Amino acid sequence: VPPANGTLALDTSSYPPNFRVWPEFHNGVAAGLRLSSAMGAKNHERTITRTWIKYNKPVTPQQSDNAAGNNSSSQIPPNYAHGGFLMALGLRGHLSLLTATDLTDYLTQGTITTTVGIFLGMAANKRGTCDPATSKMLCLHIPSLLPSSFIPMELASTVQASAVAGIGLLYQGSSHRLMTEFLLNEIGKHPIKDQSNNDREGFSLLCGLSLGMVNLQKGTSTVCGLEDLRIEERLHKYISGGAEISDSRRQKGVTDAAIS
């Protein structure tokens, strides 16, 4: 059937206000993927620069409030597509042009999709490099990796999940011991009281995917240096069930690691 190029009016009155958040995010990713890759362009042919990225940033609701004198009638809705566009820039290799200050501005002033786009885009841009700056940015948004002295932060489950997914990309193929142990523990971690089952299942799924990315294509060589983690045994217990590692054995391992 040939397309009729007709326009349909969608009745959104029965939908929740945020039902367009992630469709707009995906539209932003699709738009950004139309750009050329940084790897395929020579230095003198590069048209996407830090300045181009910064000055194509949409106006945030906070900025519109300040410009209009807090007049609610002039407020603009949040731009959720820009987060997907930032993720696409990372996939194309352009997001590394931004400085640490630029990334902080995006994380503090943007929407939740902007945070997700920055995390996944930067991790994809730095894939397999174990870049310390990107790693610190991601780890600061994973409560399980923060010291007990840190003040607890209210982080959306989507933000935590995207940070874990970024860890998998950033440490791809490295068999990094700390990240391997963290992801292995998080898969079997019990949910907290105020966490829904869907959030916990999604987070555990991403931990499993990231664990595979960190140890990608290692095969039997993954065991080298990680024997005490008993990766295969613990993964099998997560799948088939069974008794967990005793607290005494687990505590002994933590104490030995702290002493060493």
C-alpha positions in Angstrom: 0.0 0.0 0.0 1.6 3.3 -1.0 1.9 5.9 1.8 -0.9 8.5 1.9 1.2 11.1 3.7 -1.7 11.8 6.0 -1.5 13.6 9.3 -3.3 12.1 12.3 -4.3 14.0 15.4 -3.2 12.1 18.5 -5.5 12.5 21.5 -3.1 12.8 24.5 -5.7 13.6 27.1 -5.8 10.1 28.5 -2.0 9.7 28.7 0.3 10.7 31.6 2.1 14.0 31.2 5.5 12.3 30.8 4.6 9.7 28.2 6.6 11.6 25.5 9.8 11.7 27.4 11.6 8.6 26.0 10.0 8.7 22.5 11.5 12.2 22.1 14.8 10.9 23.5 14.9 8.3 20.8 14.0 10.9 18.1 17.0 12.9 19.3 19.3 9.8 19.0 18.0 9.2 15.4 18.6 12.8 14.5 22.2 12.8 15.9 23.1 9.6 14.1 22.7 11.4 10.8 25.9 13.3 11.6 29.2 12.1 10.2 31.5 10.1 12.4 34.5 11.9 14.0 36.7 8.9 13.0 35.8 9.3 9.3 36.6 13.0 9.0 40.0 14.5 8.8 41.0 17.4 11.2 40.6 20.1 8.6 37.2 18.7 7.6 35.7 18.6 11.1 32.6 20.8 11.2 31.4 19.7 14.7 33.3 21.6 17.4 32.8 22.2 21.1 31.4 25.6 20.3 28.9 24.1 17.9 27.7 21.7 20.5 27.5 24.3 23.3 25.6 26.9 21.3 23.1 24.5 19.9 22.0 23.7 23.4 18.3 24.3 23.9 17.1 26.9 26.4 16.2 25.2 29.8 13.1 26.0 31.7 15.2 27.7 34.4 16.8 30.0 31.8 13.4 30.9 30.4 12.1 31.7 33.8 15.1 34.1 34.4 14.7 35.7 31.1 11.0 36.3 31.4 11.0 37.4 35.0 9.4 34.2 36.3 6.4 34.7 34.1 4.7 31.3 34.0 2.9 32.1 30.7 6.2 32.3 28.9 7.6 29.0 30.1 8.8 26.5 27.5 8.5 22.7 28.0 11.7 20.7 28.7 13.5 19.5 25.6 13.9 15.7 26.1 15.2 15.1 22.6 18.5 16.9 23.2 19.5 14.2 25.7 19.2 11.6 22.9 21.1 14.0 20.5 24.0 14.1 23.0 24.1 10.4 23.2 24.3 10.2 19.4 27.2 12.7 19.5 29.0 10.3 21.8 28.3 7.3 19.5 29.7 9.4 16.6 32.8 10.3 18.6 32.1 14.0 19.1 31.1 14.3 22.8 34.7 14.1 24.0 35.2 17.7 22.7 33.3 18.9 25.8 35.2 19.9 28.9 34.5 18.8 32.5 32.8 22.2 33.1 30.6 21.6 30.1 29.6 18.2 31.3 28.8 19.6 34.8 26.5 22.2 33.3 24.6 19.6 31.4 24.2 17.4 34.4 23.1 20.1 36.7 20.8 22.1 34.4 19.4 19.5 32.0 16.6 17.0 32.2 16.8 13.3 33.2 17.3 12.4 29.5 20.2 14.9 29.3 21.9 13.0 32.2 21.3 9.6 30.5 22.5 10.9 27.2 25.7 12.3 28.7 26.4 9.1 30.6 25.9 6.8 27.7 27.4 9.1 25.1 30.6 9.7 27.1 31.0 6.1 27.9 30.5 5.1 24.2 32.9 7.8 23.2 35.5 6.5 25.6 34.6 2.8 25.1 37.3 0.4 26.4 39.6 3.2 27.6 38.9 3.1 31.4 39.1 6.9 31.3 39.4 8.1 35.0 37.5 11.3 34.5 34.5 9.5 32.9 34.7 6.7 35.4 34.5 9.2 38.3 31.5 10.9 36.7 29.7 7.6 36.4 30.6 6.2 39.8 29.4 9.4 41.6 25.9 8.4 40.4 26.0 4.8 41.7 25.2 4.8 45.4 26.8 1.4 45.9 30.2 2.7 44.8 30.2 5.8 47.1 31.9 5.8 50.5 29.8 5.6 53.6 30.9 9.1 54.5 29.1 10.6 51.5 25.8 12.2 52.0 23.1 10.1 50.3 21.7 11.6 47.1 18.3 11.1 45.6 19.0 9.6 42.2 16.4 8.4 39.8 16.6 4.7 39.0 17.0 5.6 35.3 20.1 7.6 36.1 21.6 4.8 38.2 20.9 2.3 35.5 22.5 4.4 32.8 25.6 4.9 34.9 25.9 1.2 35.3 25.5 0.7 31.5 28.2 3.3 31.0 30.5 1.4 33.3 30.1 -1.6 31.0 31.0 0.4 27.9 33.9 2.3 29.5 35.6 -0.8 31.0 34.8 -3.0 28.0 37.2 -6.0 27.7 39.4 -4.8 30.6 38.4 -7.5 33.2 38.7 -4.7 35.8 38.6 -6.4 39.2 36.8 -3.7 41.1 34.1 -3.3 38.5 33.7 -7.0 38.0 33.3 -7.6 41.8 30.8 -4.6 42.1 28.7 -5.8 39.2 28.7 -9.4 40.4 27.5 -8.3 43.9 24.8 -6.0 42.5 23.2 -8.7 40.4 22.2 -10.6 43.5 21.7 -7.7 45.8 18.3 -7.6 47.6 16.1 -4.6 46.7 15.7 -1.8 49.2 12.3 -1.0 50.7 11.4 2.0 48.6 12.5 0.4 45.3 10.0 -1.1 43.0 10.4 -4.6 41.5 10.6 -3.2 38.0 13.4 -0.8 38.9 15.3 -3.6 40.7 14.9 -6.1 37.8 16.0 -3.5 35.2 19.0 -2.5 37.3 20.1 -6.2 37.8 19.7 -6.8 34.1 22.0 -3.9 33.3 24.5 -5.1 35.9 24.6 -8.5 34.1 25.0 -6.9 30.7 27.8 -4.6 32.0 29.5 -7.6 33.6 29.6 -9.3 30.3 30.9 -6.1 28.6 33.7 -5.7 31.2 34.9 -9.3 30.6 34.0 -9.3 26.9 35.8 -11.9 24.7 38.0 -13.0 27.6 36.8 -16.6 27.8 38.9 -18.7 30.2 41.4 -15.9 30.5 38.8 -14.0 32.6 39.5 -16.3 35.5 43.1 -15.2 35.7 43.5 -13.0 38.8 39.7 -13.3 39.6 39.6 -16.9 40.9 38.5 -15.8 44.4 35.4 -14.2 43.0 34.1 -17.5 41.7 32.2 -15.8 38.9 30.8 -18.9 37.2 29.7 -20.4 40.5 27.9 -17.3 41.7 26.3 -16.7 38.3 25.0 -20.2 38.3 23.5 -19.7 41.7 21.8 -16.5 40.6 20.2 -18.5 37.7 19.3 -21.8 39.4 19.1 -20.6 43.1 20.8 -22.1 46.1 22.5 -21.1 49.3 24.3 -17.7 49.2 27.9 -17.2 50.3 28.1 -17.1 54.0 28.5 -13.7 55.7 31.7 -14.9 57.4 33.4 -15.9 54.2 32.3 -12.7 52.5 33.4 -10.6 55.4 36.8 -12.4 55.5 37.3 -11.5 51.8 36.5 -7.8 52.4 38.8 -7.7 55.4 41.7 -9.3 53.5 41.2 -6.8 50.7 41.2 -3.9 53.1 44.4 -5.1 54.9 46.2 -5.7 51.6 
